[in-house]
Amino acid sequence: MNALTALFSGLVFGLGLVVSGLSNPAKVLGFLDLAGRWDPSLLFTMGAALLAAAPAYALAKRRRRSLLGEPLRLPSATAISRRLVLGSLVFGIGWGIAGYCPGPALASLATGGWKPLLFVAAMLAGMAVYELAERRKH
């Protein structure tokens, strides 16, 4: 049941990314181009996402288990660390260069083409390098 729920949730999320335009790199780059031909339409998408997520997150903070009975593991860190800032910078730079971030890139794989495939391959390679670096550190 949990796998089916996860599949359904992922499909709804992916569909939302496609419908909203977040899987279209040109639209994303237009949104990020504040000094050029800025396209503010994704602000409405992000605002709607925040409006939907805020009450759900507030409810989740008061619960110990999910609706399916699984334990809830919400983030507990509140400090802004160097690692968080650097990770955010790398994410933002990659998003600004490619017009993709992980979720929309995976949704874009369904449309075919070499650009999302190349992005996902690079993303997976970066994740592997990170894992190797973390293992060497410990």
Backbone torsions as a table, in degrees:
resi	resn	phi	psi	omega
1	MET	NA	-41.7	180.0
2	ASN	-63.7	-39.2	179.1
3	ALA	-65.6	-39.3	178.0
4	LEU	-65.9	-41.0	177.3
5	THR	-64.2	-41.9	178.0
6	ALA	-63.3	-42.3	178.1
7	LEU	-62.0	-47.3	179.8
8	PHE	-61.9	-44.2	179.2
9	SER	-62.2	-43.0	178.1
10	GLY	-63.5	-40.5	178.1
11	LEU	-65.1	-42.0	178.2
12	VAL	-64.8	-42.5	178.3
13	PHE	-61.9	-47.6	178.9
14	GLY	-61.3	-42.1	177.2
15	LEU	-61.8	-41.3	177.5
16	GLY	-61.7	-39.0	177.8
17	LEU	-64.3	-40.8	179.9
18	VAL	-69.5	-47.7	-178.0
19	VAL	-62.9	-38.5	-177.2
20	SER	-75.4	-18.1	-178.3
21	GLY	96.2	-0.5	-179.4
22	LEU	-69.0	-14.6	176.5
23	SER	-92.0	3.7	178.2
24	ASN	-102.4	105.5	-176.8
25	PRO	-58.0	-34.5	-179.9
26	ALA	-63.6	-40.3	178.8
27	LYS	-67.2	-42.6	179.1
28	VAL	-64.0	-46.0	179.7
29	LEU	-64.5	-34.2	174.3
30	GLY	-64.1	-36.5	177.6
31	PHE	-68.7	-37.5	-177.8
32	LEU	-80.6	-12.3	-177.3
33	ASP	-86.2	77.3	-177.0
34	LEU	-69.4	-27.8	-177.1
35	ALA	-91.5	-7.4	-177.5
36	GLY	-115.1	-130.0	179.3
37	ARG	-88.7	78.3	-175.7
38	TRP	-67.0	132.7	176.8
39	ASP	-110.9	102.1	-175.1
40	PRO	-80.3	2.8	-172.3
41	SER	-60.7	-30.5	179.9
42	LEU	-71.4	-15.4	174.2
43	LEU	-60.3	-38.4	179.3
44	PHE	-66.9	-38.7	177.3
45	THR	-63.1	-47.2	-179.1
46	MET	-67.0	-38.5	177.0
47	GLY	-63.0	-43.1	178.3
48	ALA	-64.0	-38.7	178.0
49	ALA	-63.5	-42.0	178.1
50	LEU	-65.7	-40.4	178.4
51	LEU	-63.3	-36.3	179.1
52	ALA	-76.4	-37.4	-174.4
53	ALA	-78.9	-33.2	-174.6
54	ALA	-57.8	-51.4	178.8
55	PRO	-65.9	-36.1	179.3
56	ALA	-65.6	-40.0	179.1
57	TYR	-68.6	-39.9	177.5
58	ALA	-61.0	-40.9	177.6
59	LEU	-66.6	-42.7	-178.4
60	ALA	-62.8	-34.4	-179.8
61	LYS	-64.7	-22.2	-179.5
62	ARG	-93.7	-3.8	-177.0
63	ARG	-109.1	156.6	175.3
64	ARG	-101.8	-24.1	-177.9
65	ARG	-128.7	153.1	176.5
66	SER	-73.7	173.7	178.0
67	LEU	-63.7	-22.4	178.3
68	LEU	-93.7	4.2	176.2
69	GLY	91.2	0.3	178.5
70	GLU	-80.0	149.9	177.5
71	PRO	-66.8	140.6	177.0
72	LEU	-87.9	130.8	178.4
73	ARG	-121.1	85.4	-179.7
74	LEU	-86.6	150.1	179.1
75	PRO	-60.9	142.5	179.7
76	SER	-114.8	-14.0	-178.7
77	ALA	-69.2	136.9	178.6
78	THR	-122.5	-13.1	-177.6
79	ALA	-80.6	145.7	174.0
80	ILE	-93.5	108.4	-175.3
81	SER	-99.1	166.7	176.1
82	ARG	-60.5	-41.0	-179.8
83	ARG	-61.8	-41.0	178.1
84	LEU	-64.4	-45.2	-179.3
85	VAL	-64.0	-46.1	179.5
86	LEU	-64.2	-41.8	177.5
87	GLY	-62.6	-40.1	178.1
88	SER	-64.8	-40.2	177.6
89	LEU	-63.2	-46.4	179.4
90	VAL	-61.5	-43.9	178.4
91	PHE	-59.9	-49.3	-177.8
92	GLY	-63.9	-40.4	178.5
93	ILE	-64.7	-45.1	178.2
94	GLY	-62.5	-40.7	178.9
95	TRP	-64.5	-41.8	-179.7
96	GLY	-69.5	-32.5	179.6
97	ILE	-77.6	-47.1	-172.4
98	ALA	-94.3	-26.6	-174.8
99	GLY	80.8	6.4	178.1
100	TYR	-120.9	149.0	163.2
101	CYS	-126.6	173.2	-168.6
102	PRO	-54.1	-50.2	-177.9
103	GLY	-60.6	-55.3	178.5
104	PRO	-61.4	-32.3	177.9
105	ALA	-64.2	-42.6	177.9
106	LEU	-65.5	-39.7	177.3
107	ALA	-64.5	-34.7	-178.9
108	SER	-71.5	-18.6	176.8
109	LEU	-60.0	-29.5	-179.3
110	ALA	-67.3	-23.8	-179.0
111	THR	-84.5	-11.3	-178.1
112	GLY	82.2	-172.2	-179.2
113	GLY	96.2	157.7	-175.1
114	TRP	-86.7	-24.0	-176.3
115	LYS	-65.6	-50.7	177.2
116	PRO	-65.8	-32.9	177.9
117	LEU	-63.7	-43.9	178.1
118	LEU	-64.3	-42.0	179.5
119	PHE	-63.0	-46.5	-178.6
120	VAL	-64.9	-39.0	177.4
121	ALA	-62.2	-44.5	178.6
122	ALA	-65.0	-38.9	178.8
123	MET	-62.6	-45.8	179.7
124	LEU	-65.0	-37.9	176.9
125	ALA	-64.1	-43.0	177.4
126	GLY	-62.1	-39.4	177.8
127	MET	-64.9	-38.8	179.7
128	ALA	-66.6	-42.2	178.1
129	VAL	-61.7	-42.6	178.3
130	TYR	-60.1	-47.0	-179.4
131	GLU	-60.7	-42.6	178.5
132	LEU	-63.6	-42.6	179.2
133	ALA	-64.0	-40.6	178.9
134	GLU	-65.7	-39.7	179.6
135	ARG	-65.8	-38.6	179.1
136	ARG	-68.6	-32.4	179.9
137	LYS	-67.0	-34.3	-176.2
138	HIS	-102.6	NA	NA
